[in-house]
Amino acid sequence: MDHSMRRSSLSATPAGILLWSGTAVLLYYFGLTAPAGLCLLFSLLFACSWLWTRFSLSRLDIQSAAGTCCAFPGENFSLSCRISNRKLLPLIWLELVLPLPADSPAVPARREYQTRAEAPDTGEEVPGVLGRIAWLMGYQEASLEIPMRAVKRGVCPISSAAAFSGDPMGLGSRKQSFSLSPTVLAVYPAVYPICPDRLTRSSTDLEAGRNGYMEDVTLLKMNRSYQPGDPAKKINWRQLARQGAITVNIHETVFPRLATFLLDLASFRRGTPTVNSLNGREMTIWTPLSQELEKMLSLTASCILALQDKGICCGLIIPGPQAEDCLFLYPGRPGSSPEGLLYSLAEVSYSGQDLEVPLWEIAARMASLGTLYLVAASRASMTFSPDIFSSSGSAVILAGAASEADKTCPIRLLYPEDLDGRS
């Protein structure tokens, strides 16, 4: 039975109980003792039902598994809740309803767990998750596992629930709202096999045979005698001038193999020129390219996992409305684990607004970013010129589609079909 169909019987209310009791008194007054006894029995029955229903949800503790439930689209996972009945009166039945957003990235895996719920903030009817428990005795705990299925990328917080319970005969029903521990349903972007060789081919460190490691010229490790083949820039010229001995400097090896993805979200939109009806000026209405954005977010997630398998630490840069709102997740630092990067990609929401990309700040930190991958809908739709990174030798554009601007692009271009490991 759907929880919305459960209604308390009119008889199992104070008014109904008084009506049955009054009827019993009247019948007894007119000498009809048998009907009066039956009405009195019903009044006692309804009184017990009303009392049981009234206290059924008292001293009830509901806790969800605080944290984040993560999955990829198409995967199943469980939403866990723990229910504690901290009173002597048992719960014969309990229905727990958790509201979901209208565009929730995850839905109940089976039909019997689907229902309609009331949004706690607006009171509107939204999709919900339904869980049922039978016979929870006094001072007893029970775990409720609700199977869920991830359907699309996104993040859905769950912070409230509505509980329904009543008497054993089903004559009464009571509802009570509960605040839950913060629980987040996170659905990562879809991933597919990637051929990482095309990605790492552009790394100057790899081409130089240094296994992706760099030397910090500010940290001198040791000096050794010059050997044929040593680069001239490593020779200790000061020592050569003073002592006449040719030695080379060996510096500390730092910065393991790094890669950072910069999302040019504002390139994933289409502008439609129009005229403002209020002042007659020309304006542009921007429409987000949602499908193209999802495609490139999936490509980014796939590249992150493929590079991680090859031992390359990845980072992520997501522009914001202002430069200070930009999200920097540096590779190899806290928050830049594969799970953290995938969660940040799951949180991405773009509706066509202007975004600020702190280009000069990024250019100044190139040594900490490694190879920079510029993710855009196309080279022509990029909101900034990649010329600023052309001299670094470690920047690549991941474009969703080819364009005429590709012919004059100063840095290397890659497309999804170039990286697809399924072909």
N, C-alpha and C positions, 0 to 999 in steps of 0.2 A: 504494500500500500504506500502510495506517495505521501510524504509528510504533510503536504498541503491539503490532503483529503481528511486528515485526522481533525475532528472537531469534538469538543466536549458535548455530551448529551445535555439538553436543557434540564433534565431531571437531576443531573449531578451538579447542580448549582445551589447556592443558598435559597434562591427563590423556589426552585423545584422541590427542594427538601421540605420547605415550609408548606408548599402546596400539598404534597403527599401527606404530611403530618396533619394538616388541617382537615384534609379529606377523611383521614382515619378517625379524627375526633368527631366529625359530623356523623359519619356512619355509625360510630359507637353510640352517639347520642340518640340516634333513631333506632337503636336496637339491632343494627346489622353488625353483629360481632365478627362474623367470618370475613366479610369484605373489609371491615375495619382492621382486623389483624393482618390481612394481606397488604393493605395500604401501609400499615405501620412497618411491616417487614421491608417493603420497597423503600420507605423513607430511611430506614436504618442502612439498607444496602447502598443507597445513593449518598448517604452521609459518609459512610466509610470510603466510598469512591472519591468523594470530594476531598476528604482529609488526606488520603493517599496521594492524590494528584497534586495537592498543594505542597506537600513536603517531599515529593519525589526527586526534585532537582536541588534540594537544599544540601549543603555541604558536599557538593560535587566538584571535583577538580579535573580539569581537562587541560592537558599539555601536549603540544605538538613537538615533534623532533626538531628542535631549534637548529638552524643552519641552512644549508643550501642543498637542494636536490637537483642534481645535474644530469642531463641526458642529451643525446643527439636526436634529431628528428627521426621518428619511426621507432625509437626504443621505448621499452616499458620500464617503469620504476614504481616504487611504492611510496605513498604518503602515510607516514606513521603518526599515530596519536596514542596517548596513554590516558586512560580514564580511571579515576579513583573515586570510589563511593565511600566517603568518610562518615557514614552514619549507619545505624542499625537497620533502618528500613531498606529492604532490597529494591533494586531496580528490575522490574520484570521485563521491560523493553526500553530501549533508548535509540533514538535516531539523531545522528550528528550531521549537520549541514554546513559545509564550508563554501562561501561564495567565491566565485572566480570572475575575473574581468570578462567583458563581452568578447574580447579578442584574445582570450587566454592562449598562451603557447602550448599548454598541456590540458588534456581532457581526461575524464574517467575512461579506463580501458574497456569497461563492459557497460552495457546498457543499464543494468540494475543499480549501478552506482551514479547514474546521471539523474539530476533533478533540477528544479528551479529554486533560486534563493533570492534573498533580499539584500541588496547592497547596503552595507552598514552606514555609508556616508550619505547617499542620495535616496535610499529607500526604493530604488528602481529594481525591477525584476531582472536578474542576471543568471547565467548558468551557475550550477552548483555541483558539489560533490556530496554524495550521500553515503554515510556509513551506519551500520546497524549492529547493535549488541543486545543479546538476550540473557536474562538472568545474571545480573551482577549483584552478588550478595553483599550484605553489610560489611564494611571495612575490607573490601576486596578491590583489587586492581585488575584491569584488563587492557590489552593492547589491541589497537584497531589498525589493520593494514589495508589501505585502499589502493588498488592497482590503478596506475595512471599511464597515459601514453603521450609522449611528446609529439606534437604535430607540426610546429614551426618555430623558428628562432624567436626568442624573446625572454623576458624576465617577468615573473608574476609573484608578488609578495602576498602572503596569507597571514593575517593578523587577528582574525576573529572567526567565531563559529556560533551557530545556533543549535541548541540542544532541545529535543522534544521527548517527553516521557509522560507517563500517566499510571493509572491503576491497572491491576491484572485483567480486569474485564473489558478494558478499552472504552469505558464510559466517559473518562476524563482525559484531557490532554493539556499539557502545560509547556510553554516555551520560555527559554532563558538564553540570553546572549553571554558569550564568554570571550575574553581577550586571550589570545594565544601567544606563545613565544614566537618571536620573529622567524618565519619560515619563508624561504624564497624558492620558487620553482624556476630553474634556469635551463633553457633549451639552447644549446650551442648551435652555431651555423652548421649546415650539412657539410660533410667532408667527403672527399673522393681521392683516389690515388694520384699522387703527384710525382713527377720525375724531377728530383732536386738537382740533377747535374746541370740543367740549364740555368738554374738559379745561382749556383755557386761558381759557375764559369766566369762570371763577371768580377769576382773578387780578386783584386790585385795581389792580396796576400797569398791566396792559393796559387795563383799563377807564378808567384815568385818562389814557390816551394817552401814556404815557411809554415805550412800546416795551419794557416789561419791565425798565427800569433804575431804580435807587434812588439817592437822594442821601445821602451821609454827612455829617451835620450837624457832625461834628467836623473836617471838612476844608474850609476856606473857600477857594474858588477866586478870587473877585473880587466887587466891588460894582458895581452899575449903577443908573442912575436908575429911579425907579419908573415903571411903565407901567400903564395901565388893564388890569385883569384879573389882575394879580399877587396871589397870596394874601397875606393880612395876616400870616401867620406867618413870611413871608420878609422882612418889613420890618426894617431895622436900626434898632430903636427907640433904641438908645444914641446912634447918630450923629444921629438926629432930635432928641433932647433936647439934644445939645451944639451942633450946627451949624444945626439947623433945616432940613436938607436930607433929603428923603425918598429913601432908597435901599433896594435889596433885596439880600439875600445870595445869591450863586450858589455852591453847594457842588460838590465833586467828585462825579462820577457813578461809582458803584461797583456791585458785585454784578450781573452780567449776569443775564439771565432764568434763574431757578433753579426746580427742582422736586425734591422728595425723597419717596421712597416708604417708608412705615413698615409692615412686615409684622407684623400681629398673628397670629402663628402659633398661639398658644394658642386662638384662636377657631375653629380648624379641628379640632375634636374633639367627640365626643359622650360624655356621661357616663351610666353605668348604675349606679344605686344598688344596693348589696349589703351583706351583713353579714359582718364579719370572723369567720371560724370560730374564731380563737384567743381573741379577747377579747370577741366578741359586739357590737362597736361597728359603727355604720353607716359605710360607706365608699363611695367612688365609683371605678369602673373607667372610665378614659378610653380611648376608641377614636379614633384619628386619622381624619379625613375626607380620605383620600388623593386621591380624584378631585376633590373641591372645591378642595383645595389646589393641585393641578396646574393646574386651570382658572384660578385667580387668579394663579398664577405666570406662566402664559402671558399673561394680561391685563397683568400688570406689565411683562413683557419687551416686549410689543407697544407699550405706552404709552411706555416708555423710548426705543425706536427711533423712534416717531412724533414725540415731542417733540424728539429729537435732530435730526431732519430739519428742524424749524422753528427750530433754533438755540437751543434751551433746554437748558442743562446740567442733568443729572439726578444725584441721589444716592440712597443706599439705607441704610436702618436695619433691621437684623435682630436681634431680641431674643435673649438668651442665658439660661442657667440663673441667672446672677447679673448684676447691673447692669454689672459690669466686663467681662463676657463679651459685651456687646452690640457688634455690628459697626456702626460709623459710617463711611460713605463719603460725605463731603461733596461736593456738586456743585461742579464746577470745580476740584477738587483731585486730586493724584496718587491713582490707584487707582479713580477714578470715571469712567473712560472707558466707553463703551458695552460694549466687550469685557469690562472688569473687572466691570461690574455684571451682565452676563449670566453670567459665570463664577460670581459669588457666588450668583446665583439657581440655577445648576446644582448648587451645593454644598448647598443647603438640604435638610436631613433632619429631619423632625419625627415623633416617635413618640408624642405625646400627653402629654408631661411639662409641668410648670409652667414658665413662662418669665417673666423679669423685664423689664418695659419701663420704662426710665428717663424717665418723663414730664416731670418737672421739669427735667431736663437738656436734654431736647428743646425744651421751652417756652422755656428761657433762650437757646437758640441758633436761634430761629426766623428771625432776620435772616440767618443763613448758610444756611438751608435753602430759602428761597423758599416756593413753594406746597407744602404738606404733604399728601400723599395717604395716607390710612389704609386699608390693604388688609385686609379681614376677610371671614370667611365670611358674616356678616350683621351688621346693627346690634345685634340682640338678643344675639348670641354674643360680642360684643367684651369683652375682659377688662379694659378701662378705659373710663371715661366720656370722650367727646370734648368735654365741656363746657370742659375746660382749654384747648382750642384755639379755642373758639367766638368769643372776643373778638379773635383775630388777624385774622380776615377772609380768611385765605389757607389754609384747611384744607378738604379734601374727603374724604368716605368713599367708597371703591370697595368696594361690597358685592357678594358673589356671589349673594345671594338677598334678596328682600324679607322683612320681618318686621313685627310689630305695633309694634315700637319705632320704626319709621321715622316714625310720625306725630308724635312728640315730639322728633325729632332736631334738635339746635340748629344743625347745619351741613349743608351741601349733600351730597346722596346721589347717587351714580351707580352704574349696574349694567352688567354686560357688554353687554347688548343695547343700551344707550344709546350705547356707544362703537364698536360693531361697524361697520366701514366696508364690510362685504360686503353689508349689507342696503340 
